[in-house]
């Protein structure tokens, strides 16, 4: 499942993966949150947390994660990914170059720093 992270400034979408992440989680939570943020901002920031509560992606969940990025290729200013999971860190490292915005990896213990980076110097519309 994907849950929204509360308390972030407008223009920053916070997502936390809990348990198994499926296609429906992106359709019900992540995609609408991104769409809503893009109604008010040309470019947004994302804080994506895949910590110890993350149980992995189903095939559909992994596909929807990729589709979400491809559907809005120039809409992300910064993406902070928080995870200690080796496979997630490798994937972000390999695919991060293809995302027009900045992508930065943080270990689980640096969630606070990841959040600060995601909101740093945020321009308001």
Buried (B, 14 or more C-beta within 10 A) or exposed (E): BBBEBEEBEEBBBBBBBBEEBBBBBBBEBBBEBBBEBBEEBEBBBBBBBBBEEBEBBBEBBBEBBEBBBEEBEEBBBBBBBBBBBEEBBEBBEEEBEEBEBBBBBBEBEBBEBBBEBBBEEBEEE
